[in-house]
């Protein structure tokens, strides 16, 4: 029998824990009540990068593919997990690290279009440290290595797949997209980045089915998702 593993963090109001969301505030308020309306509903305010979410090329490319125009099969299908938990702190994850991780699990990336990278940084979710820049960073070279192998969706259990370069390079301004060089690859490649995954330690299978459909937001560059691993 198949087993479903929830790979998504819970979305809660920022008032409960300001460190439980990486991008923007989340407000969830009662809109209709049993007493007044006879039923319950809520008004929800959040940015499209809230919680576990997927980003399309529109995030960094003005003419990029928006979320509602992204092919659904890019968010569903055969996937592989690469274990990089030995990469601790402020270190880079390079192509050779990915190559070794794939070899260790006897994974052939030609067989998949979706790769999830496990660092276990998600264990810090809800703390100030989770949002720190002192985390592993997947380099541009490593992203290009995956893209050359036909990978379409790259997922991580960190707030961002790379470190912010603001402050480490005096020529970079807050408004410069070059703060995020791996994201800038979206300007020439149509691929997807999934951030804030969790429970990757529960996936022991070499291959599994990944499901992470975005909401049908018109014109959006990202969307929260309920990411699931289906393991046999």
Backbone as JSON, one array per atom type, in Angstrom:
{
  "sequence": "XXXXXXXXXXXXXXXXXXXXXXXXXXXXXXXXXXXXXXXXXXXXXXXXXXXXXXXXXXXXXXXXXXXXXXXXXXXXXXXXXXXXXXXXXXXXXXXXXXXXXXXXXXXXXXXXXXXXXXXXXXXXXXXXXXXXXXXXXXXXXXXXXXXXXXXXXXXXXXXXXXXXXXXXXXXXXXXXXXXXXXXXXXXXXXXXXXXXXXXXXXXXXXXXXXXXXXXXXXXXXXXXXXXXXXXX",
  "N": [[0.84, -1.2, 0.0], [0.48, 2.24, -0.77], [2.17, 5.01, 0.83], [1.58, 8.21, 2.17], [3.52, 11.07, 2.55], [3.66, 14.03, 4.22], [5.08, 16.95, 3.13], [5.02, 19.56, 3.8], [5.05, 22.68, 5.6], [2.94, 23.91, 8.23], [0.67, 26.57, 7.67], [0.29, 29.43, 9.47], [-1.05, 32.24, 11.35], [1.08, 35.12, 11.49], [1.15, 36.32, 13.94], [1.16, 34.32, 15.8], [3.69, 33.16, 15.67], [6.34, 34.95, 14.72], [8.52, 34.0, 13.32], [7.78, 31.86, 11.86], [7.21, 32.15, 9.25], [8.82, 32.92, 6.21], [8.68, 34.88, 4.2], [7.12, 37.87, 4.33], [4.04, 38.84, 6.07], [1.5, 36.81, 7.58], [-1.95, 36.74, 7.78], [-4.77, 35.48, 9.27], [-8.03, 35.66, 9.66], [-11.22, 35.52, 11.29], [-14.04, 35.52, 9.24], [-16.74, 34.95, 8.63], [-19.23, 33.78, 10.9], [-20.55, 31.13, 13.0], [-22.51, 32.06, 14.76], [-23.52, 34.48, 13.64], [-23.75, 34.06, 10.85], [-24.29, 31.4, 10.49], [-22.49, 29.61, 9.6], [-18.96, 28.91, 9.2], [-16.19, 30.83, 8.06], [-13.04, 32.09, 6.76], [-10.94, 34.98, 6.37], [-8.04, 35.41, 4.52], [-4.78, 36.64, 4.38], [-1.77, 36.77, 2.65], [1.55, 36.53, 1.25], [2.61, 35.34, -2.01], [4.75, 33.67, -1.63], [4.52, 32.28, 0.7], [5.1, 30.01, 3.39], [5.61, 26.52, 2.61], [6.38, 26.55, -0.68], [6.17, 27.02, -4.29], [8.14, 28.37, -6.91], [7.95, 30.05, -10.01], [9.47, 30.83, -13.25], [8.7, 33.43, -13.65], [9.24, 34.77, -11.39], [11.79, 35.91, -11.47], [12.08, 36.69, -14.08], [10.75, 38.96, -16.29], [9.16, 38.32, -18.49], [8.62, 35.72, -17.91], [7.26, 32.4, -17.22], [4.12, 32.34, -15.72], [2.54, 31.23, -12.66], [-0.06, 30.09, -13.06], [0.07, 29.37, -15.69], [1.92, 27.43, -15.83], [2.94, 24.15, -16.71], [1.14, 21.45, -15.35], [2.28, 18.95, -15.08], [4.88, 19.41, -14.37], [4.92, 19.58, -11.68], [4.37, 17.18, -10.63], [5.16, 13.77, -10.35], [7.72, 11.22, -10.98], [10.35, 11.23, -8.69], [13.47, 12.08, -7.02], [15.5, 11.89, -4.07], [18.19, 13.69, -2.73], [20.69, 13.33, -0.39], [22.15, 15.66, 1.55], [22.92, 16.16, 4.12], [25.29, 16.15, 5.47], [26.52, 18.47, 4.88], [27.14, 21.15, 6.6], [26.22, 24.26, 8.15], [27.57, 27.4, 6.94], [28.18, 26.66, 4.03], [29.0, 25.69, 0.64], [27.09, 23.92, -1.77], [28.12, 21.97, -4.25], [28.42, 20.82, -7.74], [29.83, 18.35, -7.61], [29.19, 17.48, -5.06], [26.47, 16.91, -5.36], [26.66, 14.91, -7.28], [27.98, 12.89, -5.87], [26.09, 12.42, -3.87], [23.96, 11.42, -5.36], [25.13, 9.1, -6.35], [25.56, 7.72, -3.95], [23.01, 6.95, -3.23], [22.4, 5.41, -5.31], [21.08, 6.57, -7.47], [19.8, 7.45, -10.61], [19.71, 10.3, -12.27], [18.68, 10.76, -14.76], [16.35, 9.43, -14.86], [14.41, 10.96, -13.63], [12.51, 14.04, -13.18], [12.24, 15.68, -11.14], [13.87, 16.81, -8.28], [14.64, 16.59, -4.88], [16.38, 18.19, -2.31], [17.95, 17.33, 0.58], [18.76, 18.83, 3.62], [18.2, 19.02, 6.25], [17.8, 21.44, 7.46], [15.28, 22.28, 7.93], [14.52, 21.53, 10.45], [14.85, 23.67, 12.07], [12.74, 25.3, 11.73], [10.51, 27.93, 12.49], [12.13, 29.28, 14.21], [14.43, 32.0, 14.92], [16.9, 31.4, 13.9], [16.4, 29.81, 11.71], [15.94, 31.54, 9.6], [18.39, 32.56, 9.14], [21.39, 33.48, 7.35], [23.4, 31.73, 7.55], [23.58, 29.14, 6.38], [23.59, 26.12, 4.32], [24.29, 26.51, 0.8], [23.15, 26.17, -2.45], [25.02, 26.19, -5.25], [25.32, 28.21, -8.28], [26.58, 26.72, -10.26], [25.92, 24.13, -9.43], [23.13, 24.13, -9.72], [22.99, 24.46, -12.5], [24.16, 22.07, -13.26], [22.19, 20.23, -12.51], [20.07, 21.11, -14.15], [21.08, 20.6, -16.7], [20.81, 17.9, -16.75], [18.2, 17.49, -17.17], [16.48, 18.09, -15.11], [13.59, 19.56, -13.84], [12.22, 20.61, -11.67], [13.37, 21.79, -8.6], [13.74, 21.14, -5.28], [14.01, 22.27, -1.87], [14.76, 21.98, 1.66], [14.98, 24.38, 3.03], [14.77, 27.94, 3.76], [15.5, 29.37, 1.52], [17.06, 28.44, -1.54], [19.64, 29.24, -1.81], [22.29, 31.37, -0.53], [21.81, 34.75, 0.48], [23.46, 37.33, -1.19], [23.72, 39.93, -0.5], [25.57, 42.3, 1.24], [27.77, 40.64, 1.4], [29.01, 41.3, -0.87], [30.05, 44.3, -1.85], [29.25, 45.72, -4.06], [26.69, 45.05, -4.63], [23.34, 46.03, -4.48], [20.35, 46.48, -2.44], [18.16, 46.24, -4.21], [19.07, 44.75, -6.32], [18.8, 41.99, -8.47], [20.87, 40.21, -8.58], [21.56, 39.52, -6.07], [20.66, 37.04, -5.68], [21.95, 34.76, -7.3], [21.51, 32.09, -8.29], [18.76, 32.01, -8.57], [18.59, 33.85, -10.59], [19.1, 32.34, -12.82], [16.68, 31.69, -13.79], [16.11, 33.54, -15.66], [17.02, 32.6, -18.06], [16.32, 29.96, -18.15], [13.49, 27.86, -17.97], [12.46, 26.73, -15.13], [11.61, 25.32, -11.91], [11.54, 26.26, -8.47], [11.27, 24.9, -5.32], [10.67, 25.76, -2.03], [11.18, 25.68, 1.57], [10.48, 23.05, 2.3], [9.72, 20.11, 4.28], [10.21, 17.28, 6.52], [11.78, 15.61, 4.95], [13.48, 13.69, 5.84], [11.96, 11.47, 6.22], [11.71, 10.14, 3.9], [12.75, 7.29, 2.52], [12.94, 5.8, 0.28], [14.49, 5.12, -2.89], [13.43, 6.17, -5.24], [10.41, 8.05, -5.68], [7.01, 9.24, -5.81], [6.3, 12.57, -6.42], [4.16, 15.19, -5.41], [3.07, 18.42, -5.85], [1.22, 20.7, -6.32], [0.56, 24.05, -7.39], [-1.61, 26.76, -6.33], [-4.18, 28.16, -8.42], [-3.36, 30.88, -9.15], [-3.78, 33.86, -10.88], [-1.34, 35.36, -12.89], [0.67, 35.2, -10.98], [3.92, 34.79, -9.4], [4.62, 32.79, -7.77], [3.44, 30.23, -5.47], [1.85, 29.03, -2.51], [2.0, 25.57, -1.55], [0.75, 22.22, -1.03], [2.84, 19.98, -0.46], [3.58, 16.63, -1.26], [4.95, 13.39, -0.73], [4.7, 10.34, -2.3], [5.14, 7.15, -1.41], [6.05, 3.79, -2.07]],
  "CA": [[0.0, 0.0, 0.0], [1.23, 3.49, -0.83], [2.16, 5.86, 2.01], [1.7, 9.63, 1.86], [4.34, 11.83, 3.49], [3.42, 15.47, 4.08], [6.35, 17.67, 3.05], [4.7, 20.99, 3.91], [4.86, 23.31, 6.9], [1.63, 24.49, 8.49], [0.57, 28.02, 7.52], [-0.41, 30.01, 10.61], [-0.87, 33.7, 11.44], [2.39, 35.58, 11.98], [1.02, 36.7, 15.34], [1.47, 33.15, 16.63], [5.14, 33.02, 15.68], [6.84, 35.77, 13.6], [9.59, 33.31, 12.6], [7.23, 30.69, 11.2], [7.09, 32.43, 7.82], [10.04, 33.59, 5.75], [8.4, 36.04, 3.35], [5.91, 38.62, 4.6], [3.17, 38.49, 7.17], [0.31, 36.0, 7.31], [-3.07, 37.07, 8.64], [-5.92, 34.61, 9.1], [-9.05, 36.21, 10.56], [-12.58, 35.04, 11.12], [-14.8, 36.36, 8.32], [-18.14, 34.66, 8.92], [-19.3, 32.98, 12.12], [-21.76, 30.32, 13.22], [-23.52, 32.86, 15.46], [-24.1, 35.51, 12.78], [-24.02, 33.59, 9.48], [-24.71, 30.01, 10.47], [-21.36, 28.81, 9.14], [-17.65, 29.52, 9.49], [-15.2, 31.03, 6.99], [-11.93, 32.95, 7.19], [-10.25, 35.85, 5.42], [-6.61, 35.08, 4.6], [-3.84, 37.52, 3.67], [-0.4, 36.27, 2.65], [2.25, 36.68, -0.03], [2.6, 34.07, -2.75], [5.9, 32.87, -1.2], [4.27, 31.87, 2.08], [5.25, 28.6, 3.76], [6.15, 25.66, 1.55], [5.86, 27.16, -1.91], [6.89, 26.81, -5.54], [8.39, 29.59, -7.67], [8.13, 29.89, -11.45], [10.47, 31.73, -13.82], [8.19, 34.8, -13.58], [9.8, 35.33, -10.17], [12.97, 36.71, -11.81], [12.06, 37.06, -15.49], [9.52, 39.7, -16.53], [8.34, 37.58, -19.44], [8.65, 34.32, -17.54], [6.01, 31.66, -17.09], [3.42, 32.56, -14.46], [2.14, 30.0, -12.0], [-1.25, 29.45, -13.63], [0.4, 28.88, -17.03], [2.94, 26.39, -15.71], [2.39, 22.8, -16.93], [0.94, 20.74, -14.1], [3.14, 17.77, -14.96], [6.16, 19.79, -13.76], [4.75, 19.52, -10.23], [3.91, 15.83, -10.29], [5.85, 12.7, -11.06], [8.81, 10.46, -10.39], [11.31, 12.14, -8.08], [14.57, 11.49, -6.26], [15.99, 12.69, -2.95], [19.64, 13.69, -2.54], [20.98, 13.61, 1.02], [23.31, 16.54, 1.75], [22.89, 16.55, 5.53], [26.65, 16.31, 5.99], [26.96, 19.83, 4.58], [26.66, 21.91, 7.75], [26.59, 25.67, 8.27], [27.73, 28.28, 5.76], [28.99, 25.94, 3.04], [28.42, 25.61, -0.69], [26.8, 22.62, -2.35], [28.63, 22.03, -5.62], [28.04, 19.67, -8.57], [30.42, 17.1, -7.13], [28.41, 17.05, -3.9], [25.25, 16.3, -5.88], [27.06, 13.67, -7.96], [28.27, 11.9, -4.84], [24.84, 12.09, -3.19], [23.19, 10.55, -6.26], [25.82, 7.8, -6.39], [25.37, 7.05, -2.66], [21.66, 6.36, -3.21], [22.26, 4.67, -6.56], [20.04, 7.28, -8.21], [20.12, 7.95, -11.94], [18.87, 11.49, -12.44], [18.03, 10.71, -16.07], [15.04, 8.81, -14.65], [13.48, 11.85, -12.93], [12.48, 15.47, -13.54], [12.08, 16.4, -9.88], [14.89, 16.45, -7.28], [14.55, 17.26, -3.59], [17.69, 18.18, -1.65], [17.75, 17.3, 2.03], [19.84, 19.36, 4.48], [17.63, 19.0, 7.61], [17.66, 22.79, 7.99], [13.87, 22.46, 8.28], [14.33, 21.3, 11.88], [14.93, 24.97, 12.74], [11.54, 26.06, 11.37], [9.86, 28.62, 13.59], [13.13, 29.96, 15.03], [15.17, 33.06, 14.24], [18.04, 30.8, 13.21], [15.96, 29.26, 10.42], [16.03, 32.58, 8.59], [19.77, 33.01, 9.06], [22.14, 33.26, 6.12], [24.47, 30.78, 7.88], [23.06, 27.85, 5.96], [24.15, 25.66, 3.05], [23.84, 27.24, -0.39], [23.35, 25.43, -3.69], [25.66, 27.14, -6.15], [24.84, 28.32, -9.66], [27.11, 25.55, -10.98], [25.15, 22.94, -9.04], [21.83, 24.25, -10.39], [23.19, 24.19, -13.93], [24.43, 20.63, -13.38], [20.88, 19.56, -12.47], [19.29, 21.5, -15.33], [21.63, 19.88, -17.86], [20.35, 16.51, -16.67], [16.77, 17.47, -17.44], [15.67, 18.35, -13.92], [12.7, 20.69, -14.05], [11.82, 21.17, -10.38], [14.39, 21.59, -7.57], [13.16, 21.47, -3.98], [14.93, 22.31, -0.73], [14.15, 22.12, 2.99], [15.53, 25.62, 3.57], [13.94, 29.08, 3.34], [15.94, 29.73, 0.17], [18.0, 27.45, -2.04], [20.97, 29.83, -1.86], [22.48, 32.47, 0.42], [21.69, 36.13, 0.03], [24.78, 37.91, -1.37], [23.74, 41.3, -0.01], [26.47, 42.44, 2.37], [29.02, 39.93, 1.14], [29.57, 41.94, -2.05], [29.72, 45.72, -1.66], [28.69, 46.29, -5.28], [25.3, 44.62, -4.75], [22.38, 46.85, -3.77], [19.17, 45.71, -2.04], [17.23, 46.02, -5.32], [19.73, 43.99, -7.39], [18.46, 40.56, -8.5], [22.1, 39.43, -8.44], [21.63, 39.03, -4.69], [20.25, 35.64, -5.76], [22.45, 34.35, -8.61], [20.89, 30.86, -8.8], [17.43, 32.39, -9.02], [18.74, 34.57, -11.86], [19.09, 31.37, -13.91], [15.32, 31.67, -14.32], [16.05, 34.45, -16.79], [17.33, 31.88, -19.29], [15.8, 28.6, -18.09], [12.19, 27.7, -17.32], [12.45, 25.66, -14.14], [10.87, 25.67, -10.71], [12.22, 26.1, -7.19], [10.38, 24.68, -4.19], [11.37, 26.11, -0.79], [10.51, 25.41, 2.85], [10.01, 21.67, 2.46], [10.01, 19.5, 5.58], [10.03, 15.82, 6.62], [12.53, 14.86, 3.93], [14.13, 12.56, 6.5], [11.04, 10.33, 6.22], [11.73, 9.49, 2.58], [13.86, 6.34, 2.45], [12.96, 5.18, -1.05], [15.38, 5.7, -3.9], [12.53, 6.97, -6.07], [9.06, 8.19, -5.14], [6.18, 10.18, -6.57], [6.17, 13.89, -5.78], [3.0, 15.99, -5.78], [3.19, 19.75, -5.25], [0.52, 21.6, -7.22], [0.3, 25.41, -6.92], [-2.95, 27.29, -6.53], [-4.34, 28.72, -9.76], [-3.29, 32.33, -9.04], [-3.5, 34.52, -12.14], [-0.24, 36.31, -12.95], [1.57, 35.09, -9.83], [5.26, 34.25, -9.61], [4.8, 31.68, -6.83], [2.21, 29.84, -4.78], [1.95, 28.0, -1.48], [1.6, 24.24, -2.01], [0.74, 21.11, -0.08], [3.74, 19.02, -1.11], [3.39, 15.26, -0.79], [5.73, 12.29, -1.32], [3.99, 9.06, -2.3], [6.16, 6.09, -1.41], [5.48, 2.43, -2.14]],
  "C": [[0.88, 1.25, 0.0], [1.11, 4.27, 0.47], [2.36, 7.31, 1.57], [2.5, 10.31, 2.96], [4.13, 13.32, 3.22], [4.76, 16.2, 4.16], [6.18, 19.17, 3.28], [4.6, 21.45, 5.36], [3.44, 23.85, 7.01], [1.7, 26.01, 8.3], [-0.29, 28.55, 8.66], [-0.21, 31.53, 10.61], [0.49, 34.07, 12.01], [2.33, 35.95, 13.44], [1.32, 35.55, 16.28], [2.97, 32.94, 16.76], [5.71, 33.8, 14.5], [7.94, 35.08, 12.8], [9.09, 32.08, 11.84], [6.97, 30.92, 9.71], [8.33, 33.21, 7.39], [9.73, 34.88, 5.0], [7.07, 36.67, 3.75], [5.1, 38.11, 5.77], [2.0, 37.64, 6.69], [-0.77, 36.41, 8.3], [-4.24, 36.16, 8.29], [-6.96, 35.04, 10.13], [-10.41, 35.59, 10.27], [-13.38, 36.02, 10.27], [-16.31, 36.19, 8.53], [-18.2, 33.67, 10.08], [-20.59, 32.17, 12.18], [-22.87, 31.18, 13.8], [-24.25, 33.83, 14.55], [-24.57, 34.95, 11.45], [-24.48, 32.14, 9.39], [-23.62, 29.06, 9.99], [-20.07, 29.58, 9.38], [-16.82, 29.66, 8.23], [-14.17, 32.03, 7.49], [-11.44, 33.81, 6.03], [-8.75, 35.64, 5.62], [-5.81, 36.07, 3.76], [-2.45, 36.93, 3.78], [0.22, 36.57, 1.3], [2.31, 35.33, -0.73], [3.79, 33.18, -2.41], [5.75, 32.37, 0.24], [4.48, 30.36, 2.27], [5.97, 27.78, 2.7], [5.54, 26.12, 0.24], [6.73, 26.82, -3.11], [6.99, 28.14, -6.29], [8.57, 29.26, -9.15], [9.14, 30.92, -11.96], [10.0, 33.18, -13.8], [8.76, 35.53, -12.36], [10.97, 36.27, -10.47], [13.01, 37.16, -13.27], [10.72, 37.71, -15.81], [8.59, 38.96, -17.49], [8.27, 36.09, -19.13], [7.27, 33.7, -17.39], [5.38, 31.92, -15.72], [2.91, 31.22, -13.92], [0.96, 29.32, -12.69], [-1.02, 28.92, -15.04], [1.46, 27.78, -17.01], [2.31, 25.02, -15.91], [2.29, 22.03, -15.62], [1.86, 19.53, -13.96], [4.53, 18.11, -14.43], [6.11, 19.72, -12.24], [4.31, 18.15, -9.74], [4.74, 14.81, -11.05], [6.97, 12.05, -10.28], [9.9, 11.43, -9.91], [12.39, 11.37, -7.34], [14.99, 12.45, -5.16], [17.51, 12.56, -2.88], [19.95, 14.14, -1.12], [22.27, 14.4, 1.15], [23.4, 16.98, 3.2], [24.28, 16.69, 6.15], [27.21, 17.7, 5.71], [26.35, 20.76, 5.63], [27.1, 23.37, 7.68], [26.73, 26.38, 6.93], [28.69, 27.64, 4.75], [28.25, 25.93, 1.7], [28.17, 24.15, -1.07], [27.1, 22.71, -3.83], [28.2, 20.8, -6.42], [28.6, 18.35, -8.07], [29.7, 16.57, -5.9], [27.12, 16.36, -4.35], [25.56, 14.96, -6.55], [27.3, 12.56, -6.94], [26.99, 11.46, -4.12], [23.98, 11.18, -4.05], [23.79, 9.16, -6.31], [25.58, 7.02, -5.1], [24.01, 6.38, -2.57], [21.37, 5.55, -4.45], [21.11, 5.23, -7.41], [20.57, 7.73, -9.56], [19.18, 9.11, -12.23], [18.21, 11.56, -13.81], [16.6, 10.18, -15.93], [14.01, 9.75, -14.02], [13.54, 13.27, -13.51], [12.38, 16.34, -12.3], [13.12, 15.89, -8.89], [14.67, 17.27, -6.02], [15.89, 17.09, -2.87], [17.5, 18.34, -0.15], [18.98, 17.83, 2.76], [19.47, 19.26, 5.96], [17.59, 20.38, 8.26], [16.23, 23.04, 8.46], [13.6, 22.21, 9.76], [14.38, 22.59, 12.69], [13.71, 25.84, 12.46], [10.89, 26.69, 12.61], [10.83, 29.32, 14.53], [13.8, 31.06, 14.22], [16.3, 32.48, 13.4], [17.65, 30.25, 11.84], [16.14, 30.28, 9.29], [17.44, 33.13, 8.41], [20.39, 32.69, 7.71], [23.26, 32.23, 6.33], [24.04, 29.36, 7.57], [23.75, 27.39, 4.67], [23.53, 26.42, 1.87], [24.15, 26.41, -1.62], [23.84, 26.41, -4.75], [24.99, 27.18, -7.53], [25.32, 27.1, -10.46], [26.31, 24.28, -10.68], [23.76, 22.96, -9.68], [21.97, 23.91, -11.87], [23.46, 22.71, -14.18], [23.12, 19.84, -13.38], [20.07, 19.86, -13.73], [19.79, 20.78, -16.58], [21.18, 18.42, -17.89], [18.83, 16.41, -16.78], [15.88, 17.69, -16.23], [14.87, 19.63, -14.12], [12.31, 21.38, -12.75], [12.84, 20.78, -9.32], [13.81, 22.05, -6.24], [14.17, 21.39, -2.86], [14.15, 22.45, 0.57], [14.74, 23.3, 3.74], [14.63, 26.77, 3.15], [14.24, 29.54, 1.92], [16.99, 28.7, -0.26], [19.44, 27.96, -2.08], [21.07, 30.93, -0.81], [22.34, 33.82, -0.26], [23.1, 36.74, -0.04], [24.87, 39.37, -0.91], [24.61, 41.38, 1.25], [27.79, 41.73, 2.18], [29.73, 40.49, -0.08], [29.12, 43.4, -2.02], [29.1, 46.36, -2.91], [27.21, 45.95, -5.45], [24.4, 45.48, -3.87], [21.16, 46.0, -3.39], [18.22, 45.37, -3.18], [17.82, 45.17, -6.44], [19.31, 42.52, -7.35], [19.68, 39.66, -8.32], [22.37, 39.02, -6.98], [21.4, 37.52, -4.68], [20.67, 35.06, -7.11], [21.82, 33.07, -9.16], [19.47, 31.14, -9.28], [17.5, 33.11, -10.38], [18.83, 33.62, -13.06], [17.7, 31.26, -14.53], [15.16, 32.62, -15.51], [16.34, 33.75, -18.11], [16.85, 30.44, -19.29], [14.42, 28.64, -17.43], [12.27, 26.48, -16.41], [11.8, 26.19, -12.87], [11.69, 25.39, -9.46], [11.16, 25.95, -6.11], [11.19, 24.92, -2.91], [10.51, 25.82, 0.43], [9.86, 24.03, 2.9], [10.35, 21.17, 3.87], [9.79, 17.99, 5.49], [10.76, 15.03, 5.53], [13.25, 13.66, 4.53], [13.25, 11.32, 6.52], [10.99, 9.61, 4.89], [12.96, 8.59, 2.5], [13.99, 5.7, 1.07], [13.92, 5.9, -1.99], [14.59, 6.63, -4.83], [11.16, 7.0, -5.41], [8.28, 9.11, -6.07], [6.01, 11.47, -5.77], [4.92, 14.57, -6.32], [3.12, 17.34, -5.08], [2.54, 20.8, -6.13], [0.32, 22.99, -6.6], [-1.18, 25.74, -7.05], [-3.0, 28.02, -7.88], [-4.41, 30.25, -9.72], [-2.95, 32.95, -10.4], [-2.37, 35.52, -12.03], [0.78, 36.19, -11.84], [2.91, 34.48, -10.22], [5.54, 33.06, -8.7], [3.45, 31.32, -6.23], [2.54, 28.89, -3.64], [1.45, 26.67, -2.04], [1.46, 23.3, -0.82], [1.55, 20.01, -0.76], [3.62, 17.66, -0.44], [4.39, 14.34, -1.49], [4.89, 11.03, -1.2], [5.04, 7.96, -2.43], [5.47, 4.74, -1.38], [6.09, 1.54, -1.06]]
}
